[in-house]
Amino acid sequence: MDTTIEMPHRSRSALVVVDMQNGFVHERGSCAKAGFPVGALSGAVAGCAGLIAAARGAGVPVVYTRYTYRADFRDGGFMLKEKFPMLADAKALVADTWDQAIIDELAQQPEDFVIDKNRPSAFHGTPLDSYLKGLGVEEIVVCGVTTTCCVETTVRDAAQRDFRTFVVTDAVAEWEDDRHQAALKTMALLFAHPLSVAQVAETWR
């Protein structure tokens, strides 16, 4: 990492925790039932927990995103119907179910923000942009799963909205390491500054 990069300042930052849900991460969740290697995502849990603790200690807003479908999956669109129909078969991420909920280790608090979405980007069709601007946020620190899909898509959208964007490399995870590494390189090239959990915690302390 280029040490000349200005670190995220707690007075203008928010932490965005992407899709750390039972359906994606828990061994009894829908993705596990559909045959996805959910164990590959477990490495993001400790990093996300450390960032959440650092954010709360510094008064930095915490925003959780939840991938969420209707029970009839009519809101799933092309990606669900043609790319991941097995998720509908597994009754994945249905609103107001255990599968949709954030994992217990990272449970949200009443002061946190929760964004429900049915596409990879946390900005697409959601009030996230207005929430952040209303809070005076200029810098976004992103963690969660999966690196290639919802993390990278959210990071790209944040950068295109001119938020200074940071991706925490030891608090994101992907099904396959080659895609994980490629996504981190792509984000670092143009869309985000890569940081570690320790670096973020130190600058927010």
PASEBA-1860 file (N, C-alpha, C; in nm, 3 decimals):
! residues 205
1> MDTTIEMP> 0.084/-0.120/0.000/0.000/0.000/0.000/0.087/0.124/0.000 ~ 0.048/0.224/-0.076/0.117/0.352/-0.080/0.093/0.424/0.053 ~ 0.204/0.444/0.129/0.189/0.503/0.263/0.153/0.651/0.257 ~ 0.155/0.710/0.138/0.118/0.852/0.128/-0.033/0.872/0.120 ~ -0.108/0.765/0.107/-0.254/0.775/0.099/-0.309/0.828/0.231 ~ -0.398/0.925/0.220/-0.465/0.976/0.340/-0.562/0.871/0.391 ~ -0.551/0.837/0.517/-0.634/0.732/0.576/-0.775/0.784/0.601 ~ -0.874/0.693/0.610/-1.011/0.738/0.637/-1.023/0.801/0.775
9> HRSRSALV> -1.086/0.916/0.780/-1.100/0.988/0.907/-1.235/0.955/0.969 ~ -1.234/0.932/1.099/-1.358/0.885/1.162/-1.471/0.986/1.156 ~ -1.439/1.115/1.145/-1.546/1.216/1.144/-1.621/1.221/1.012 ~ -1.566/1.158/0.907/-1.634/1.161/0.778/-1.646/1.023/0.713 ~ -1.629/0.919/0.795/-1.633/0.782/0.745/-1.761/0.710/0.783 ~ -1.788/0.603/0.708/-1.887/0.503/0.747/-1.831/0.366/0.714 ~ -1.872/0.268/0.791/-1.835/0.128/0.765/-1.954/0.059/0.700 ~ -1.932/-0.002/0.584/-2.038/-0.077/0.516/-2.002/-0.225/0.522
17> VVDMQNGF> -2.086/-0.302/0.590/-2.066/-0.446/0.610/-2.159/-0.518/0.513 ~ -2.101/-0.582/0.414/-2.178/-0.634/0.301/-2.218/-0.781/0.323 ~ -2.346/-0.805/0.337/-2.408/-0.938/0.323/-2.351/-1.047/0.414 ~ -2.317/-1.011/0.536/-2.269/-1.112/0.631/-2.389/-1.180/0.696 ~ -2.457/-1.260/0.616/-2.585/-1.320/0.652/-2.574/-1.470/0.672 ~ -2.668/-1.524/0.749/-2.670/-1.669/0.768/-2.674/-1.743/0.636 ~ -2.751/-1.695/0.542/-2.764/-1.763/0.414/-2.633/-1.778/0.340 ~ -2.545/-1.679/0.351/-2.417/-1.685/0.282/-2.308/-1.753/0.363
25> VHERGSCA> -2.304/-1.728/0.494/-2.186/-1.763/0.573/-2.207/-1.884/0.664 ~ -2.328/-1.904/0.712/-2.352/-2.010/0.811/-2.354/-2.148/0.745 ~ -2.301/-2.246/0.815/-2.294/-2.382/0.760/-2.431/-2.445/0.741 ~ -2.534/-2.391/0.804/-2.670/-2.442/0.783/-2.753/-2.348/0.694 ~ -2.689/-2.251/0.635/-2.759/-2.155/0.551/-2.791/-2.208/0.413 ~ -2.864/-2.128/0.337/-2.912/-2.172/0.206/-2.799/-2.194/0.106 ~ -2.693/-2.114/0.112/-2.585/-2.134/0.017/-2.514/-2.268/0.041 ~ -2.500/-2.306/0.167/-2.443/-2.438/0.196/-2.533/-2.548/0.142
33> KAGFPVGA> -2.664/-2.531/0.157/-2.759/-2.630/0.105/-2.754/-2.638/-0.046 ~ -2.722/-2.526/-0.110/-2.715/-2.521/-0.256/-2.581/-2.568/-0.309 ~ -2.489/-2.603/-0.221/-2.362/-2.660/-0.263/-2.246/-2.563/-0.272 ~ -2.263/-2.441/-0.223/-2.153/-2.345/-0.224/-2.058/-2.371/-0.107 ~ -1.928/-2.348/-0.125/-1.829/-2.372/-0.018/-1.829/-2.260/0.085 ~ -1.927/-2.259/0.173/-1.942/-2.147/0.265/-1.824/-2.135/0.361 ~ -1.753/-2.244/0.384/-1.636/-2.236/0.471/-1.532/-2.139/0.419 ~ -1.529/-2.118/0.288/-1.433/-2.025/0.229/-1.462/-1.881/0.268
41> LSGAVAGC> -1.583/-1.853/0.314/-1.619/-1.717/0.353/-1.600/-1.689/0.501 ~ -1.573/-1.792/0.578/-1.566/-1.774/0.724/-1.451/-1.682/0.765 ~ -1.351/-1.672/0.680/-1.236/-1.587/0.714/-1.269/-1.440/0.725 ~ -1.382/-1.398/0.669/-1.421/-1.257/0.677/-1.483/-1.221/0.811 ~ -1.528/-1.319/0.888/-1.606/-1.291/1.009/-1.524/-1.215/1.112 ~ -1.405/-1.263/1.145/-1.324/-1.198/1.248/-1.286/-1.057/1.207 ~ -1.250/-1.039/1.080/-1.215/-0.906/1.033/-1.330/-0.809/1.040 ~ -1.448/-0.854/1.000/-1.566/-0.769/1.009/-1.597/-0.733/1.154
49> AGLIAAAR> -1.585/-0.832/1.243/-1.610/-0.806/1.384/-1.514/-0.700/1.439 ~ -1.387/-0.710/1.402/-1.290/-0.612/1.447/-1.320/-0.472/1.396 ~ -1.362/-0.462/1.270/-1.397/-0.332/1.213/-1.520/-0.273/1.279 ~ -1.621/-0.356/1.305/-1.743/-0.308/1.369/-1.712/-0.255/1.508 ~ -1.630/-0.328/1.582/-1.593/-0.282/1.715/-1.517/-0.149/1.709 ~ -1.427/-0.138/1.613/-1.350/-0.013/1.598/-1.441/0.102/1.560 ~ -1.536/0.076/1.470/-1.628/0.180/1.426/-1.714/0.228/1.542 ~ -1.769/0.135/1.618/-1.854/0.175/1.730/-1.775/0.252/1.835
57> GAGVPVVY> -1.653/0.210/1.859/-1.571/0.280/1.956/-1.535/0.422/1.914 ~ -1.532/0.444/1.782/-1.494/0.575/1.730/-1.615/0.660/1.691 ~ -1.735/0.607/1.708/-1.854/0.680/1.668/-1.875/0.685/1.519 ~ -1.817/0.590/1.445/-1.833/0.582/1.300/-1.962/0.505/1.269 ~ -2.050/0.557/1.183/-2.173/0.485/1.151/-2.145/0.348/1.090 ~ -2.224/0.250/1.129/-2.214/0.114/1.075/-2.339/0.086/0.991 ~ -2.317/0.046/0.867/-2.426/0.013/0.776/-2.414/-0.134/0.737 ~ -2.518/-0.211/0.762/-2.523/-0.349/0.719/-2.607/-0.359/0.592
65> TRYTYRAD> -2.563/-0.442/0.498/-2.648/-0.475/0.385/-2.694/-0.620/0.395 ~ -2.815/-0.643/0.346/-2.870/-0.779/0.345/-2.926/-0.807/0.206 ~ -2.875/-0.910/0.142/-2.936/-0.955/0.018/-3.070/-1.016/0.055 ~ -3.178/-0.971/-0.009/-3.312/-1.006/0.035/-3.405/-1.030/-0.083 ~ -3.477/-1.142/-0.078/-3.575/-1.173/-0.182/-3.715/-1.184/-0.123 ~ -3.814/-1.162/-0.207/-3.952/-1.197/-0.173/-3.964/-1.349/-0.164 ~ -4.064/-1.396/-0.095/-4.084/-1.540/-0.080/-4.113/-1.609/-0.212 ~ -4.169/-1.534/-0.310/-4.197/-1.595/-0.441/-4.084/-1.574/-0.542
73> FRDGGFML> -3.980/-1.502/-0.503/-3.861/-1.477/-0.583/-3.889/-1.405/-0.715 ~ -4.000/-1.336/-0.723/-4.031/-1.263/-0.845/-3.944/-1.138/-0.862 ~ -3.872/-1.103/-0.758/-3.782/-0.988/-0.766/-3.638/-1.029/-0.794 ~ -3.614/-1.156/-0.827/-3.478/-1.206/-0.844/-3.413/-1.167/-0.975 ~ -3.491/-1.149/-1.080/-3.437/-1.105/-1.207/-3.346/-1.205/-1.275 ~ -3.272/-1.155/-1.372/-3.186/-1.237/-1.456/-3.087/-1.321/-1.376 ~ -3.020/-1.257/-1.280/-2.913/-1.328/-1.208/-2.965/-1.449/-1.133 ~ -3.079/-1.433/-1.067/-3.135/-1.546/-0.993/-3.191/-1.651/-1.088
81> KEKFPMLA> -3.263/-1.608/-1.190/-3.330/-1.702/-1.279/-3.233/-1.781/-1.366 ~ -3.127/-1.714/-1.414/-3.040/-1.779/-1.513/-2.901/-1.813/-1.461 ~ -2.855/-1.745/-1.357/-2.722/-1.772/-1.306/-2.723/-1.856/-1.178 ~ -2.816/-1.826/-1.087/-2.820/-1.896/-0.959/-2.960/-1.944/-0.923 ~ -3.025/-2.020/-1.011/-3.159/-2.069/-0.978/-3.159/-2.162/-0.857 ~ -3.043/-2.219/-0.825/-3.035/-2.308/-0.709/-3.063/-2.235/-0.578 ~ -3.044/-2.102/-0.577/-3.073/-2.026/-0.456/-3.223/-2.019/-0.431 ~ -3.300/-2.004/-0.536/-3.446/-2.008/-0.519/-3.490/-2.146/-0.473
89> DAKALVAD> -3.429/-2.249/-0.529/-3.463/-2.386/-0.487/-3.433/-2.408/-0.340 ~ -3.329/-2.339/-0.289/-3.291/-2.353/-0.148/-3.364/-2.253/-0.058 ~ -3.458/-2.177/-0.116/-3.535/-2.076/-0.041/-3.441/-1.975/0.026 ~ -3.348/-1.925/-0.052/-3.242/-1.841/0.001/-3.287/-1.699/0.029 ~ -3.243/-1.647/0.143/-3.242/-1.503/0.172/-3.380/-1.438/0.166 ~ -3.483/-1.513/0.200/-3.619/-1.460/0.198/-3.636/-1.360/0.313 ~ -3.703/-1.251/0.285/-3.722/-1.145/0.384/-3.782/-1.199/0.513 ~ -3.729/-1.150/0.624/-3.780/-1.181/0.758/-3.763/-1.327/0.798
97> TWDQAIID> -3.661/-1.392/0.741/-3.628/-1.529/0.781/-3.490/-1.532/0.846 ~ -3.462/-1.642/0.915/-3.329/-1.662/0.974/-3.222/-1.654/0.867 ~ -3.247/-1.709/0.751/-3.148/-1.713/0.644/-3.106/-1.573/0.601 ~ -3.200/-1.479/0.601/-3.171/-1.342/0.560/-3.094/-1.264/0.667 ~ -3.102/-1.305/0.791/-3.050/-1.227/0.903/-2.897/-1.222/0.905 ~ -2.844/-1.113/0.962/-2.701/-1.102/0.986/-2.659/-1.208/1.088 ~ -2.541/-1.266/1.069/-2.495/-1.370/1.160/-2.484/-1.316/1.303 ~ -2.503/-1.404/1.399/-2.506/-1.363/1.540/-2.378/-1.292/1.583
105> ELAQQPED> -2.263/-1.335/1.530/-2.136/-1.276/1.571/-2.126/-1.128/1.537 ~ -2.206/-1.084/1.441/-2.198/-0.945/1.394/-2.330/-0.871/1.412 ~ -2.411/-0.916/1.503/-2.548/-0.865/1.516/-2.552/-0.713/1.523 ~ -2.645/-0.655/1.448/-2.658/-0.510/1.446/-2.720/-0.458/1.575 ~ -2.690/-0.332/1.603/-2.743/-0.261/1.719/-2.849/-0.161/1.671 ~ -2.933/-0.112/1.763/-3.041/-0.022/1.721/-2.993/0.102/1.648 ~ -2.874/0.149/1.679/-2.825/0.272/1.613/-2.770/0.247/1.474 ~ -2.750/0.121/1.436/-2.693/0.089/1.306/-2.798/0.106/1.195
113> FVIDKNRP> -2.749/0.117/1.073/-2.835/0.124/0.956/-2.836/-0.013/0.887 ~ -2.951/-0.052/0.833/-2.965/-0.178/0.762/-3.026/-0.150/0.625 ~ -2.959/-0.196/0.521/-3.003/-0.176/0.383/-3.038/-0.312/0.324 ~ -3.162/-0.330/0.282/-3.201/-0.451/0.211/-3.194/-0.425/0.061 ~ -3.142/-0.522/-0.012/-3.121/-0.507/-0.155/-3.147/-0.641/-0.224 ~ -3.176/-0.638/-0.353/-3.190/-0.763/-0.425/-3.102/-0.769/-0.550 ~ -2.997/-0.686/-0.547/-2.894/-0.688/-0.650/-2.759/-0.673/-0.581 ~ -2.648/-0.702/-0.650/-2.519/-0.700/-0.582/-2.479/-0.567/-0.520
121> SAFHGTPL> -2.505/-0.456/-0.587/-2.463/-0.327/-0.533/-2.554/-0.282/-0.419 ~ -2.491/-0.234/-0.311/-2.568/-0.179/-0.199/-2.633/-0.047/-0.234 ~ -2.596/0.013/-0.346/-2.654/0.140/-0.388/-2.773/0.123/-0.482 ~ -2.781/0.010/-0.551/-2.883/-0.007/-0.655/-3.023/-0.020/-0.594 ~ -3.108/0.078/-0.621/-3.246/0.072/-0.575/-3.263/0.081/-0.424 ~ -3.163/0.140/-0.354/-3.170/0.152/-0.209/-3.147/0.297/-0.168 ~ -3.176/0.332/-0.042/-3.151/0.468/0.006/-3.011/0.490/0.060 ~ -2.916/0.400/0.032/-2.784/0.411/0.092/-2.717/0.544/0.062
129> DSYLKGLG> -2.721/0.589/-0.061/-2.655/0.714/-0.097/-2.709/0.831/-0.014 ~ -2.841/0.838/-0.001/-2.900/0.949/0.075/-2.870/0.936/0.224 ~ -2.868/0.814/0.277/-2.831/0.794/0.417/-2.690/0.849/0.443 ~ -2.596/0.809/0.358/-2.457/0.849/0.378/-2.440/0.999/0.366 ~ -2.500/1.058/0.266/-2.487/1.202/0.248/-2.554/1.278/0.362 ~ -2.665/1.224/0.412/-2.732/1.287/0.526/-2.649/1.284/0.651 ~ -2.561/1.184/0.662/-2.472/1.173/0.777/-2.342/1.251/0.758 ~ -2.326/1.312/0.642/-2.203/1.385/0.615/-2.085/1.296/0.580
137> VEEIVVCG> -2.114/1.174/0.535/-2.008/1.077/0.505/-1.946/1.109/0.369 ~ -1.814/1.107/0.365/-1.738/1.127/0.243/-1.650/1.008/0.209 ~ -1.628/0.921/0.309/-1.536/0.809/0.294/-1.606/0.680/0.341 ~ -1.593/0.575/0.262/-1.659/0.449/0.294/-1.554/0.338/0.307 ~ -1.561/0.267/0.416/-1.478/0.149/0.439/-1.568/0.027/0.422 ~ -1.527/-0.064/0.334/-1.614/-0.176/0.294/-1.551/-0.309/0.335 ~ -1.635/-0.397/0.393/-1.595/-0.533/0.426/-1.712/-0.625/0.396 ~ -1.689/-0.758/0.403/-1.799/-0.852/0.385/-1.776/-0.951/0.273
145> VTTTCCVE> -1.885/-1.001/0.216/-1.879/-1.106/0.114/-1.978/-1.076/0.000 ~ -1.952/-1.137/-0.116/-1.826/-1.195/-0.155/-1.744/-1.090/-0.228 ~ -1.611/-1.110/-0.228/-1.520/-1.008/-0.281/-1.555/-0.970/-0.424 ~ -1.576/-1.070/-0.509/-1.599/-1.046/-0.651/-1.736/-0.987/-0.679 ~ -1.835/-1.032/-0.604/-1.973/-0.997/-0.639/-2.019/-0.871/-0.566 ~ -2.075/-0.885/-0.449/-2.140/-0.771/-0.384/-2.041/-0.670/-0.328 ~ -1.924/-0.715/-0.283/-1.824/-0.620/-0.234/-1.773/-0.534/-0.349 ~ -1.723/-0.597/-0.454/-1.666/-0.521/-0.564/-1.770/-0.432/-0.632
153> TTVRDAAQ> -1.891/-0.482/-0.651/-1.994/-0.401/-0.716/-2.030/-0.280/-0.632 ~ -2.038/-0.298/-0.501/-2.065/-0.185/-0.410/-1.950/-0.086/-0.412 ~ -1.827/-0.136/-0.411/-1.709/-0.049/-0.414/-1.707/0.032/-0.543 ~ -1.734/-0.031/-0.656/-1.736/0.042/-0.783/-1.842/0.152/-0.780 ~ -1.959/0.120/-0.732/-2.065/0.220/-0.727/-2.032/0.334/-0.631 ~ -1.968/0.302/-0.520/-1.928/0.406/-0.426/-1.828/0.501/-0.489 ~ -1.729/0.445/-0.556/-1.626/0.527/-0.619/-1.687/0.615/-0.728 ~ -1.781/0.562/-0.803/-1.844/0.640/-0.909/-1.935/0.750/-0.856
161> RDFRTFVV> -1.969/0.740/-0.729/-2.042/0.849/-0.662/-1.946/0.944/-0.590 ~ -1.817/0.925/-0.611/-1.711/1.010/-0.557/-1.695/1.002/-0.406 ~ -1.738/0.891/-0.344/-1.696/0.863/-0.209/-1.551/0.812/-0.214 ~ -1.466/0.861/-0.123/-1.335/0.798/-0.107/-1.361/0.661/-0.048 ~ -1.313/0.558/-0.117/-1.355/0.422/-0.086/-1.233/0.337/-0.050 ~ -1.251/0.256/0.055/-1.145/0.168/0.105/-1.201/0.028/0.116 ~ -1.127/-0.072/0.071/-1.167/-0.211/0.088/-1.068/-0.276/0.184 ~ -1.122/-0.349/0.281/-1.039/-0.407/0.386/-1.007/-0.551/0.347
169> TDAVAEWE> -0.883/-0.573/0.309/-0.846/-0.697/0.241/-0.854/-0.821/0.328 ~ -0.839/-0.805/0.460/-0.850/-0.920/0.549/-0.987/-0.927/0.618 ~ -1.085/-0.858/0.560/-1.223/-0.866/0.611/-1.321/-0.886/0.496 ~ -1.271/-0.940/0.384/-1.356/-0.980/0.272/-1.318/-1.122/0.233 ~ -1.409/-1.192/0.167/-1.381/-1.330/0.129/-1.463/-1.369/0.006 ~ -1.416/-1.473/-0.062/-1.476/-1.518/-0.187/-1.477/-1.670/-0.190 ~ -1.563/-1.729/-0.274/-1.569/-1.875/-0.284/-1.436/-1.933/-0.330 ~ -1.369/-1.864/-0.424/-1.245/-1.916/-0.482/-1.136/-1.809/-0.472
177> DDRHQAAL> -1.015/-1.852/-0.436/-0.909/-1.755/-0.409/-0.866/-1.679/-0.533 ~ -0.867/-1.743/-0.652/-0.823/-1.671/-0.771/-0.915/-1.553/-0.802 ~ -1.045/-1.571/-0.785/-1.137/-1.460/-0.805/-1.121/-1.354/-0.696 ~ -1.097/-1.397/-0.574/-1.073/-1.305/-0.463/-0.955/-1.214/-0.493 ~ -0.844/-1.273/-0.534/-0.724/-1.195/-0.561/-0.744/-1.103/-0.681 ~ -0.810/-1.151/-0.785/-0.833/-1.068/-0.903/-0.922/-0.949/-0.869 ~ -1.024/-0.970/-0.785/-1.113/-0.860/-0.746/-1.039/-0.756/-0.664 ~ -0.954/-0.800/-0.572/-0.877/-0.705/-0.493/-0.785/-0.621/-0.581
185> KTMALLFA> -0.722/-0.683/-0.681/-0.635/-0.610/-0.773/-0.714/-0.508/-0.854 ~ -0.832/-0.549/-0.900/-0.914/-0.457/-0.979/-0.959/-0.338/-0.896 ~ -1.007/-0.365/-0.775/-1.051/-0.254/-0.689/-0.936/-0.160/-0.658 ~ -0.818/-0.215/-0.628/-0.703/-0.132/-0.594/-0.655/-0.049/-0.712 ~ -0.677/-0.098/-0.833/-0.631/-0.026/-0.951/-0.702/0.108/-0.968 ~ -0.833/0.112/-0.944/-0.910/0.230/-0.981/-1.016/0.272/-0.880 ~ -1.073/0.178/-0.805/-1.194/0.207/-0.731/-1.178/0.224/-0.580 ~ -1.071/0.171/-0.522/-1.059/0.175/-0.376/-0.914/0.166/-0.334
193> HPLSVAQV> -0.887/0.216/-0.213/-0.757/0.195/-0.150/-0.766/0.070/-0.062 ~ -0.675/-0.026/-0.078/-0.675/-0.144/0.009/-0.611/-0.114/0.144 ~ -0.678/-0.157/0.250/-0.626/-0.143/0.386/-0.647/-0.273/0.461 ~ -0.582/-0.285/0.576/-0.604/-0.398/0.665/-0.694/-0.356/0.780 ~ -0.748/-0.454/0.852/-0.828/-0.425/0.971/-0.746/-0.343/1.070 ~ -0.621/-0.382/1.090/-0.536/-0.312/1.187/-0.515/-0.166/1.149 ~ -0.497/-0.140/1.021/-0.478/-0.002/0.977/-0.602/0.083/1.000 ~ -0.717/0.028/0.970/-0.842/0.103/0.992/-0.864/0.126/1.141
201> AETWR> -0.848/0.022/1.220/-0.869/0.036/1.365/-0.776/0.140/1.425 ~ -0.652/0.143/1.379/-0.555/0.238/1.432/-0.593/0.380/1.394 ~ -0.634/0.402/1.270/-0.665/0.539/1.229/-0.795/0.590/1.290 ~ -0.886/0.498/1.328/-1.010/0.539/1.392/-0.996/0.549/1.544 ~ -0.885/0.502/1.600/-0.871/0.497/1.745/-0.862/0.639/1.801
END
